[in-house]
């Protein structure tokens, strides 16, 4: 009788121990949490922004060739807005198109000599852009060039002034850095050449030319916001393991 009783007691102890072990917390490690990879930066997208800087005319623009200008400074403030679109061809190459419109105080007013000073009250450009991001995906070194137009004013002092909308070309380059996923800052130089036809003005014994041009240099800083409207939609999320 002792052996069956001992066996029953051992079985009862084992069942109690098994139930207690089931109540203990599990030591098994939880499955690792899946974190999706960070999105790859791209320059692709529509952007818009503002810019501000300064400009000056080439020296031979600041006074007519018939006589030197009495003014001493052709510099002024340039500021405006731009809108454009970039497309990232490869991790290295980016192309795009940009248009901008600028207000300007560049140029001179009246002239006490026989010549005519020039001033540019506003101008705009439509340009292609091509750049490389060699050192950093968020740093873009680019060249740009295209069509330019603007208000070209000739000032004859007490003889008055004439203003025409001129056309021409522009070229330059710059550096742009994306400091946030959708925000970037840039520094840019542009050389702009615009010309227009004017009514002939006779200042005895000289004749002022009717075709005039201005050669405008601008250096400006700006900020852009990229909307990413034309980006491909994201793919399905990866399953967690």
Protein Blocks (a to p, Z undefined) as FASTA:
>chain_A
ZZmmmmmmmmmmmmmmmmmmmmpccfbdcddddddddddddfbdcddddddddddddfkl
nocfkbccfbfbfbdcdddddddddddfblmbccdddddddddfedcdddfbfbdcdddf
bdcdddddddddfkbmkbccddddddddddddddehjnopcddddddddddddddddfbf
kbccdddddddddddddddddddfbdcdfbdcdddddddddddddeklmgccdddddddZ
Z
